[in-house]
Structure formats: structure tokens, C-alpha cells
Amino acid sequence: MRATSRGRRRLGVGLSLSLAVILVMTVVAPAAAATVGASWRAKIGSAGTNGTATIQAYTTGSGSLALKLAKLKAATYLPVTLSKGTCASVGSTLMTFPAIKTTSTGAAARTSSLTVAQVAKIKVATNGTGKIAIRVGSSTTGGVKCGVFTVLYVPIGIVLPSNWFPEGARFQDALKASGYGVQVLLSQDSATEAADVRALIGRGIKVLILTPQDSAAAAAAADRARTAGISVIADDRPILDTAGVDYYVTFDNLAIGAAQAQYLIEKAGATKGNNLYLYAGNAADENSFAFLEGAWEKLQPKIADGTFVIRNSSLAVALQGNPSLTRDQQGRIVGQITTNWDVNTARYLAVSNLMAAAAADKGTVFILAPNDVTALAISATFSADPAVTRSYVTGQDADKASIQAIIDGRQGMTVFKDPRLRVNAAVAGALALLKGGTPVATTSFNNGAIDVPAHTSAIVTVTRANVQAALIDSGYYKASDFSGTWPGKP
């Protein structure tokens, strides 16, 4: 569900609530070493009084631990350990290193090699919000000096909407084989999104992957990143009216709307006068316009020949003779039927539509619902009206709850946009940009300022008939995630 008609057409053809996730990465290689894929630093003692410790994990899998110590007990062997947790809340010992001997002034310096297994342990321990601490010394050597490892450098930064938390894990999985990781920030609105981008810029990122809260408002963040020499990838949703975007990964959004419309057309068959209810996403999400455009161009001929009668949008009725809609016309219709991608908004709008509808406008209904979350709310509202005898409801995203509803017969279809495909495309693009290359583009998208090279991934229409093949055989879900029966269920 998650561009001006100028761009959509070309594309169609082919806590702030911030949560740091996963690893800290760098692309700067030390002398005589492999490329560094992860880097952490700890200040030891109060404000680093006793020195620093730096961990580097190379893309080969091995790594190093560099110690630069000061103001410790002179001419003494000091134990060195890494522990899970923090200095204030020490967890289990992660690994122990040979003791390090200080000089007559209490200083010491050493770089130790880390094995692939040791680096793997560190990565697991620092995954998500995990912390590790370094402890130098003991009670018999002047006391334990401690420091917690934090971000040293981040080459790939990702900013996602706060309800997209699973995407962070998908990006981590997609980057594992490359040796590079990612820091993910989750933002609740455009303001926190902008703050998150500034924070990542300050950490030295080289590539920003951004799923914008608002396609237009995100232009300022893209411009700020470009000014800092950072490459920008728009993820899922476009970033409009800026030259600061290098790449766009998404799905064919016109095809999504067309697939939803095609389902309704097939269910209507040769009958005439079918009650049609239209709903849209959010006007701030540019994809909402593409979904409506793709659906409209399929539905309009069937509205013109009397197959469908629009029941809940006077603006759509006024424009029903138009085979295609201008951007302004789309905007006016979206404004009247918007759900804001919100369950409560969708439910309230459906209630209002039914209250205004005559009994003859109910019976069997055909509902263009923009995504699965809103589809379930709208479907439940219509089902609760005794004058509604049957409903055909579209969806998008293949959410687990909607797949169960499709199995049960409460929702007719959904459009599966396998997020693994989009994430893989974004990661491939980021790695290409990090290495000075050019991401693979399958089409382009005019965002109002430039033609942005774009990559679109395939979509799949899912009904009860192909739940098994599309979602379970593909490994996206397990059969045990659902109850009931469906064709091909093992």
C-alpha cells in the first residue's frame, strides 16, 4: 500500500520514536586488512579517562579489537573481558582476552585478532538493542574500568514508518551475506523522520534508504542527504519534487489497482447495476493516486456500460464519463473516499456511507478497499448491516489476518507484494552505490524534478484458490498460521 500522473504512467509500464536496530557498518578499510563491515567503539572509564576500545568486523567474517589504554595501574597485567549488557548491568561473559601489560606510566596499546566465531558472537550480542561492555582490570589491579560499545560509523541508514518494524529484520537478513549491516530508525511522522535522517547523516552514512511518511515532505530530507554527499534510495513510496533521489524501489502500483478492479469485474460478470463502493489510501502517500488510477482505468468502462453504479462518491459519479482522470481529479476523489490507511477512519467512512445509502444501494456490494487493514474494517462494517446480503472486497499486502479472512470467505482477494523482493532490490541498489556502481533499473519514475531510475517487483493476486501456491509454498507463511481448509492445503 504502501507518482504526479507525470511519473506514475512511466513507472506503470515496465524514542523521537526512533529505534536503532542491528549493526554499525563502515566501508573504510584499514591498512593491510579486508574491508570493514562493522565498527563499534567504547570509551573506557569516566568519559574515556582510561582510553578506548574499538571493534572492527571485516566483510570476510573475521575482525579485530584495538585497545588504547591510559591512567591505569603501572607495570601491571590487566585482565580484559567482553560482557553482555552495560557497565551498570553486567551480563554473562562474552569472551576473555589475554591480559594486557601496562607501561611504567599506566598506558597500554594492543590490537588483537578476532576469529569468525568471535565476530559472529559480537554481532548476535549487539543485534537490535543489545549492548556489550568491555571490562579492563580487577579488584586487585586498581579496580575494574568499563566502557559500553556504541556506534562509530554507519554507511547504510534506513528510516521507516514506525509500524514497519518487521522491515528492519528483513533488511538485516538481506545484508548478512554481504558483510555489511544497517542501522534502522523508525519514525512516527514527518518531523521525526526528518530528525532521524539528520541523525544518520551525523553518523556518516553513505547511503540512505527512506520510506517517506509524506512523499512531498520527504524532499527536504533527501536534499539534506544529497548536500552531505549521500546517495538516496526511495523505498516503496516515491520522494517527490527533488533531484536528491538516486533510485526508487517499489512495485507496479498501477497494476495493483488494476488487479483489484479486475477481481470485481470478474465477480460482477455480465450482471448490470451492481453497487460499487470506492475507498482510497492517504492523500499524503503518492502511491494512493496510482492505485486509484490503475483501478479507475479498468472500472470506468464497466461503470459506463452500467455494470457498476458508484454509491458512495458524488465526485466519482460526476467524473464517471472520463476514461482517465487528471491528477487534480484524482485528488478530489481521494479526498472524498480516503481511509488514511487507518482502521478507525475506514470504519467511520463505511458507516457514514451505509447510513446515507438506500436499501437498493446495498444487497450485493462490490468494494474497492485499498489495503488489507482497511478492507477488514470496511468488510466487517458492511457485513453488520442487515441490508447487505453479500460483499466482494479487495485488499492489498497479504496481511495474515486478511489471508484468514480470504480462507473464511470474509474478504475476496488481496494483492501480494512480496516485501522480500523489494528489500532485496533496495539492498542490491545500496551495495551498488556503496561500491561506486549503478543500481539495476527496470524503468524510470518522474518525480516532478527528475527521472529517477526505478526497480519494480512483481505482484501476485491472491484468492482462496492460490493461497497455498502464492504464500505457503513460497515460504512467506506456514500452513499452521491459518485455520480451516483451502485448495492444496497439505
N, C-alpha and C positions, 0 to 999 in steps of 0.2 A: 504494500500500500504506500506501502511506503514505496518545452518546456514551454514563453510566449508561443503562439502557434508557429512562429518562425522556426523554432528548434524542434518541436515535437514531431513535425512532419518528417524531417530528415532522419530523426532517430527511429521513428516508427518503421521506416523502410528496412532496414537490414536485420565536610560537605559544604561553600557552594556545594551542590550535590555532585561533587567530583569524587571519583573513586579511582585511585591509582591501581592499576592491575598489571600483573605479570612481571616482565623483566626490564632491565635497563640496558640499552644497547648502544654500541658505538661502531663506527666504521673506520676509526683511526688505528693504524697498525703500529705497534712498537717495533723498534729495530730488531731484525732477525727473528720475527715472530709472525704467526699467522694473523689474519685479520681478526680484530677483536669483535666479538659478537655481544658481549655483555660486560658491564663495568659498574662496580659499587665502591663507595669509599666510606670509611668510618673515621671520625675524629676521636682519638683515644684520650681519656681523662677529661677534666672540665674544660670545655671549649677547645679541645685539642691540645691542651698543655703538654700531654705526653706523646704527641705525634699523630701519625695517620697510618691507616691500613687500606690498601687498595686491592680489590679482587678484579681480575680480568678473565673472562671466559672467551676463548677463541672459537671461531667458527669450525675449527677441526674437532672440537669437543673437549680439549684439554684447557689449561689455564694457568694462572699464577696468583700468588699472594705476596704483595710487596709491603714490607714494614719499614717505616721511618720513625724511630722512637727517640725520645729525649726526656731529660729530667727524671730519670729512674735511678734506682739504687746502682751505684757504680760497681763495675767489675763483678757482676753477678749474673748467673744463669737464670733466666726467667721463663717459666712455662707459658706456652701460647696455645689457646684453645678457641674454637668457634662453637658457639652455643645457639640453639634456637631461642627466640624471644628477645627481650631487651635487657639492658643493664639493671633496670628496676624489677624486672620479672624474668629471671633466667630460667630457660627451659633445659631440655636434655642436651648433652654434649653432641655436637655435630661431627667434629673431628679434632684431633690433637696433633700439634706440630712439634718438632724438636725444639728444645729450649733455646733461646737466643741469649748470647752473652753481651752485656753492655760494656762500654769502654770506661775508662777512669773518670769520664765526665757524665756517665749515666746515659750515653747515647748508644744507638744500635741501628743497623740497617741490614735488611736481607730480603732477597726475593726467592720464594720457594715455588717449585713447580706444583701444579695441581693435576691429578690424573683425570681422565674422562669420568670415572666414577665419582670422584670428589666434586667435580663441577656439576654433575647431574644432581648430587645431593644439595648443593647450594641453590640450584635453580628450583628444585622442589620446595626447599625451605623458604624461599623468597617469593614463591608463587602467590598471586593475589595480594593480600595484605600481610603476608608472612614477613617476619623480621628475623635477622640473625645478628648476633653481637660477637665481638672479639674481646677476649679477656687475656691480659698480659700480667704476669706476676702472681704472687701468692701472699698469704699472711706472713710468711717468714722472709719475704723479699721486699718488704716495704709496702705491702698491700696490693690488691688487685686493681689494675687500671682497665677501664672498659670503654668500648665505643660501639654504637649501633650503625650498621651499614645503611647508607641511603643512596639516592640517585646521584651518579656522577655525570652521566651523559646519556641522552636519548636520541637516537637517529630517526626512529619512526614513532610518531604520535598519532593517536586516534581519538576523536571526540564523537561520541554517540549520544542520542537521546537517553534519558535516564531509564526508560522502560526497555532498552535494548541490551540489557546486561548480558544475555547469552552470547551476543555477538563478540564480546571480549574474549570469551573462551574459544570461539571459532577462529578468531584471528591468531590466538596463541597456537592452536593446533596447526593452522596453515603455515605458520612461520617456523615450526620446530625443525623441520628438515633443513632449512636454510642456514641455521645457526644464528639468525637474527631473532630478536623478540620485539616487543612493543609495549608502550605504556598507554593505557586506555583511560580516558576520563569520561565520566557520564554526567551530562548536563541536563538540568530540568527546564531551561528556557533559553532564549537567545542571549540574554545577559550573561548567564553563567557559561554558556557556550563560548562567548567572546573572551571571558576571563580565562577559560580553560585553554583556549588557543594561545593567549598571551603567555600563560604559564609554560606551555610546551615550547614555545619559541624561546623563552628564557632558559630552557634546559638544553638548548642546542639542537633541536630536531632538524633533520634534513628533508623529511617527507611528512606531510600532514594528510591524513585520511579523515574527512569530515562528512558526517551525515547531518545536514543542516536542519535545525528546528524550523527555520523560515528561509526559503530559497533566496529571497531578495536580501534579507537582513544579513545573511552569511557572507555577502560580498565583502563587507568591511574586514572580516576576519581573514578571508582569502587574500585581500590586498595587503594586509599587515604581514601575513606569512611570506608573500611574494617579495615584499620590500626587504625582508630579512634573508632572502636568498633560498627560501624553502619551496619545494615542489608541492603542489596541492592536488589531491585526488578527491573529487566529489563522489560520495558513496550513496547509492540508492536514489537520492534526491539531487537534482541539479543545484548549482550555485549560479545565480543569475547576474547579468549586467556587470561583469568584471572580466578583465583579461588575466586575472590571477589564478586561473584554473588550468592545470596541465592535462587532466584526464578525468573521465567520468565513467563509473561502472554502475550498471543498472540492468533492468530487464526491458523488454519491448512493451512500454506502457500502453501504447495504442492497441497492441494485440491483447493485452489483459482486458481492457474494456470491451473489445470485440468478442473475446471468448465468453464473457459474462452475458453479453447481448445474444450471442448465438445460442446459448443454452435456453434462454427464454423463448427465442424464436422457435427452436425445435420443440419445446413443450407446448407452445401455442398451436403448432401445426397449421391446419387450414381453417381453424375457427376464427371468427371475427368478433370485434367488440370486447376484447379481453382487457381487464382492468390492470393498468400499469402504474406502478408507484416507483418513482425515481429518488435515489439518495446519492449523495456525494461525500467526498472526504473533507478536507480542510482547505480553505482558500489560500492559506499560507504555505501549503505543500503543493509545489508546482505539479507534482505527479497527478493530483486530483483532476486537473484540467485534461491531462492526457487520457486518463481513464474514461472521463465523460465523453471526450471527443471520439475515442475508439468505439464506445458503446453507441453513441448517437448515430454515427455513420452506418452502423448495422441496423439499428432500430428504426431510424427515420422512414425508410421505405415501407416498413411494416406498420408504422403509425399512419403514413399517408394512404395506404390501401385499406385501412380500417381494422387490421389485425389487432392493434393495440389502441387503447384510449388512455391518455395520460390523466390521472385522477388527482395528483397532489402538487402540481406546479403550474400556476397560471402563466408564468413566464415561458416555460417549456411549451405549453399549449399555444401561446402566441407565436412561437418560432417553429412550430412543428412542420411547417411547409418548407423549411430550409434544409437541404441535404447535408450542409455543413454549417458550422457556427463560427463566427468570429471570436477572437479572444474576449472581447467585451461581452458578447452574448453568452459565452460560456461562463464568464464571471458572474453575470447576473443570475443565471440558473443555479450555479453552485451556491451563491449566496442565499438562495431560497430553499435549497434542499441539503445544506451542509450538515454533517454529523459532527464535524470537528474531530473525527476519528475517536469519538468519546461515547461510551456506552449510555450514559445518562442523557446526553444530548440526543442520541439516536432514538432512545426510548420515548423521550418527551415529544420529539418531532413526529414519531409514528402515532403516538396517542392523539396529538393535535390533528394529524391527517385523518385518522379514523373518526374523530368527533365531527369533523367537517364533511365527511363523506356520507352520501345517501346509501341506503341499503343496497341499491342496484350497483353501487360502485364497489361492492365487497364481493361476496360469493367466492369465486376462484380469483386469486390475485397473483400477479407476476411482479416480483420485487427485485429491482436492481439495487442491491446492497453493495457498498463499495469494498468492504473487507469483512473478515470473519467476526471480529469483535462486535461490530455494529450489526452484522447480519443476525447474530443470535439474539440481540436485544430487540431488533425490529421484528424478527420472526416470532418471538415469544409474545410480543405485544399484539400482533395480528392474530395469532392463534387464540389469544384470550378473548377476542371479540366473537361473540356467538354468530354474527352475521357472516363471518369469514369461514368458508367451508373447506377451502384448500389453498395452499400457497406454494409457489415456486420461488425460491430465494437463492440469489447468487452470493458469492463470497470471494475472499482473496487471502492468501497467506498460509493456508493449510494448517491453521492452529489445531491443536489436539482436540479441544472442545468441539470445534466445528466438524472435525472428521467423525467424532462420535455422533454428532447431530446428523451428519450425512448418512451414516450407517443406520441410525434410528429413523430416518425419513423426515427430520425436522428442518433440514437445510438441503437444497438440491445439489449444489456444486461449490467448488472453490477453485481458485487458481493457485497452483503450487509454484512458487518462485523459490527454488532451492537456494537458501542463503549460502550454502557451501560453495556454489558456483560463483556467486557474486564476491564472496570473501576471497576465494582463490584468485579471482581476476584482480581484485584490489591489491592483494599481496604481490602477485606477479608484477603488477604495474609499479608498486612501491620499490621492489627489488631492482627492477629495470632502471628506474630513476636514480636509485642509490648508486648504481654502477655506471651511471652516465649514459645509459641506453634509452630506448624509446619503447614505451608500452605498446602492446599489440592492440590495435583499434579495429573494430568491425564496422564502425560507422562514425558519424560525427553529430554533434549537437550544437546548434547555435544558441548561445545563452543570452543573446542580446548585445554582446560585445564582441565575441569571437566565436569561431567554430572550434569546439572542444573535441579532441579525439575521444571516442567513446567505445565502450565494450558492452554489448548486450548479451545476456544469457537467456537460454531457452526457458519457456514457461510450459506448464502441463495443466490441462483441465482435468480436475479430479471429481468424479462422481462415485456413487456406491459401486459401480461396475468395475472401476480400476483402482480402488483404494489399495488393494494388495500389490499390484504391479508398480504403481507410482510411488507409494510411500513406505511400504513394508519391505518389499523385495529390494528396494533401493537402499535400505538401511537407515532411512530417516527416522522411522518409528519402528517399534516392535509390535507384533500382533497382540502381545499381552497388555499393551497400552489401552486396548479397546475391548468393549464387551459386545455381545451379540454376534451375528453372523454376517458375512459378506462374501461375494464371489471369490473363490480362490483361497479362502482362509485355510491355513494349514491345520 
